[in-house]
Amino acid sequence: MTTPHILPATVQDATHIAELHAGSWQATYAPWLPGEHVRDQLRREHAVLWRERLMRADDPALRIWKACPELADGPLAGFVCALSGADGILLDNLHVAAPWQRRGIGRALFQRVQRWATVLDPGAPLYLWVLARNLRAQRFYEQMGGSAGAVHPIAVSPGIEVPAVRYAWRPVKLRSERLESE
């Protein structure tokens, strides 16, 4: 198991995050998405998305962290994005580069979001959407204590909807809060 360095991502990380995001989608979702989209549009869409999000680094409702496995600011092994909204805290993306999978990086990124969500809004549920066919990700989120809901269509790109499962976690109280109430 690797002990990654989890750091706030910056606008300088946008290209690497977009490449990892697009590559992850191409490797995982290519069979389920239109070929021309995966081949032609995905990299452009993700480049725009991550540049825009990382330029909003001062937004208190948005956090993006990166995982660097060996050096405090070394190569990108993974990233996670979380957004606070009316429905709770949305874990919008969690991706780990293939060479770094199964080394604890996804777990560390997920736990970072959980800690942030608990501090930001202790009563808010944490949730995310997983494509219904992505059984590997579903197993991961179940291991992380998530509860699967019903399957619903979600938009993954303009004009492209796919079936997805909503996973949710009940709000977790900080350990110090539990100790104070006991």
C-alpha positions as CSV (number, residue, x, y, z in Angstrom):
1,M,0.0,0.0,0.0
2,T,1.3,3.4,-1.0
3,T,0.9,6.4,1.4
4,P,0.1,9.1,-1.0
5,H,0.5,12.8,-0.5
6,I,-2.9,14.4,-0.9
7,L,-2.6,18.0,-1.9
8,P,-4.9,20.7,-3.1
9,A,-4.8,20.8,-6.9
10,T,-4.0,24.1,-8.7
11,V,-4.7,25.5,-12.1
12,Q,-1.2,24.2,-13.1
13,D,-2.6,20.7,-12.6
14,A,-5.5,21.1,-15.0
15,T,-3.9,19.5,-18.0
16,H,-2.7,16.4,-16.0
17,I,-6.1,16.0,-14.3
18,A,-7.9,16.4,-17.6
19,E,-5.6,13.8,-19.2
20,L,-6.1,11.3,-16.4
21,H,-9.9,11.9,-16.4
22,A,-10.2,11.4,-20.1
23,G,-7.9,8.4,-20.1
24,S,-9.8,6.8,-17.3
25,W,-13.1,7.3,-19.1
26,Q,-11.6,5.9,-22.4
27,A,-10.3,2.8,-20.6
28,T,-13.5,2.2,-18.6
29,Y,-16.4,3.6,-20.4
30,A,-15.5,3.3,-24.1
31,P,-17.8,0.2,-24.7
32,W,-20.8,2.1,-23.3
33,L,-20.4,5.6,-24.9
34,P,-20.6,6.6,-28.5
35,G,-17.2,5.9,-30.2
36,E,-16.9,9.3,-31.8
37,H,-17.5,11.0,-28.4
38,V,-14.8,8.9,-26.7
39,R,-12.4,9.4,-29.6
40,D,-12.9,13.1,-30.5
41,Q,-14.7,15.1,-27.8
42,L,-13.8,13.7,-24.4
43,R,-10.3,15.2,-24.1
44,R,-11.5,18.6,-25.1
45,E,-14.5,18.6,-22.8
46,H,-12.4,17.5,-19.8
47,A,-9.7,20.0,-20.5
48,V,-12.3,22.8,-20.4
49,L,-14.0,21.4,-17.3
50,W,-10.8,21.1,-15.2
51,R,-9.4,24.4,-16.2
52,E,-12.7,26.1,-15.3
53,R,-13.0,24.3,-12.0
54,L,-9.4,24.9,-11.0
55,M,-9.7,28.6,-11.7
56,R,-12.4,28.6,-9.0
57,A,-10.0,27.4,-6.3
58,D,-11.3,30.1,-3.9
59,D,-14.9,28.7,-4.0
60,P,-15.6,27.3,-0.6
61,A,-18.1,24.9,-2.0
62,L,-15.6,23.2,-4.4
63,R,-12.5,21.2,-3.6
64,I,-10.1,19.3,-5.8
65,W,-7.2,17.3,-4.4
66,K,-4.5,15.4,-6.2
67,A,-2.6,12.4,-5.0
68,C,1.2,12.3,-5.6
69,P,2.5,8.9,-4.5
70,E,6.2,9.5,-4.0
71,L,7.0,13.2,-3.8
72,A,5.1,15.9,-2.1
73,D,4.4,17.4,-5.5
74,G,5.4,14.6,-7.8
75,P,3.6,12.8,-10.6
76,L,-0.2,12.7,-10.6
77,A,-1.4,9.3,-9.4
78,G,-5.1,10.3,-8.9
79,F,-7.5,13.1,-8.1
80,V,-10.8,13.8,-6.5
81,C,-13.4,16.6,-6.9
82,A,-16.2,17.4,-4.4
83,L,-18.9,20.0,-4.6
84,S,-21.3,21.2,-1.9
85,G,-24.9,21.8,-3.0
86,A,-28.5,21.6,-1.9
87,D,-28.5,17.8,-2.0
88,G,-25.4,17.4,0.1
89,I,-21.8,16.9,-0.9
90,L,-21.3,15.5,-4.4
91,L,-18.2,13.5,-4.9
92,D,-18.1,14.4,-8.6
93,N,-14.9,12.5,-9.7
94,L,-12.4,10.1,-8.2
95,H,-9.9,8.7,-10.6
96,V,-6.6,6.8,-10.0
97,A,-4.1,6.2,-12.8
98,A,-3.9,2.6,-13.8
99,P,-0.3,2.0,-12.5
100,W,-1.3,3.3,-9.1
101,Q,-4.6,1.4,-8.6
102,R,-5.1,-1.0,-5.7
103,R,-2.4,0.8,-3.6
104,G,-4.7,2.7,-1.3
105,I,-4.8,6.0,-3.3
106,G,-8.5,5.9,-4.1
107,R,-9.2,5.2,-0.4
108,A,-7.0,8.1,0.7
109,L,-8.7,10.5,-1.8
110,F,-12.2,9.3,-0.7
111,Q,-11.3,9.8,3.0
112,R,-10.0,13.3,2.3
113,V,-13.4,14.2,0.8
114,Q,-15.2,12.6,3.8
115,R,-13.1,14.7,6.2
116,W,-13.8,17.9,4.2
117,A,-17.5,17.2,4.0
118,T,-17.8,16.5,7.7
119,V,-16.2,19.8,8.5
120,L,-18.0,21.8,5.8
121,D,-21.5,20.6,6.6
122,P,-21.7,17.9,9.3
123,G,-25.3,17.2,8.6
124,A,-25.0,16.8,4.8
125,P,-24.9,13.4,3.1
126,L,-22.1,12.6,0.8
127,Y,-23.1,11.0,-2.5
128,L,-21.9,10.2,-6.0
129,W,-23.1,8.7,-9.2
130,V,-21.5,5.5,-10.7
131,L,-22.3,4.3,-14.2
132,A,-24.5,1.2,-13.7
133,R,-22.1,-1.0,-15.7
134,N,-19.0,0.0,-13.7
135,L,-19.1,-2.9,-11.3
136,R,-15.6,-2.4,-10.2
137,A,-16.3,1.2,-9.0
138,Q,-19.5,0.0,-7.3
139,R,-17.5,-2.6,-5.3
140,F,-15.0,0.0,-4.2
141,Y,-17.8,2.4,-3.0
142,E,-19.5,-0.5,-1.2
143,Q,-16.3,-1.3,0.6
144,M,-16.1,2.4,1.6
145,G,-19.5,2.0,3.2
146,G,-21.7,3.5,0.5
147,S,-25.3,2.4,0.1
148,A,-26.6,1.9,-3.5
149,G,-29.8,3.5,-4.6
150,A,-31.9,3.0,-7.7
151,V,-30.6,3.3,-11.2
152,H,-31.3,6.6,-13.0
153,P,-30.1,8.1,-16.3
154,I,-27.5,10.9,-15.9
155,A,-26.0,13.2,-18.4
156,V,-22.3,12.5,-18.9
157,S,-21.9,14.9,-21.8
158,P,-24.2,17.1,-23.8
159,G,-26.8,14.8,-25.4
160,I,-25.4,11.6,-23.8
161,E,-27.2,10.0,-20.9
162,V,-26.3,6.7,-19.3
163,P,-27.8,4.6,-16.5
164,A,-26.1,5.3,-13.2
165,V,-26.4,4.3,-9.5
166,R,-26.4,6.8,-6.8
167,Y,-24.3,5.9,-3.8
168,A,-24.7,7.7,-0.5
169,W,-23.1,7.9,2.9
170,R,-24.8,9.1,6.0
171,P,-23.3,12.2,7.6
172,V,-20.3,11.3,9.8
173,K,-19.8,13.2,13.0
174,L,-16.3,14.2,13.9
175,R,-14.8,12.1,16.6
176,S,-14.4,15.2,18.9
177,E,-18.1,16.0,18.5
178,R,-19.0,12.4,19.5
179,L,-16.7,12.6,22.5
180,E,-18.3,15.9,23.6
181,S,-21.8,14.4,23.4
182,E,-20.9,11.3,25.4
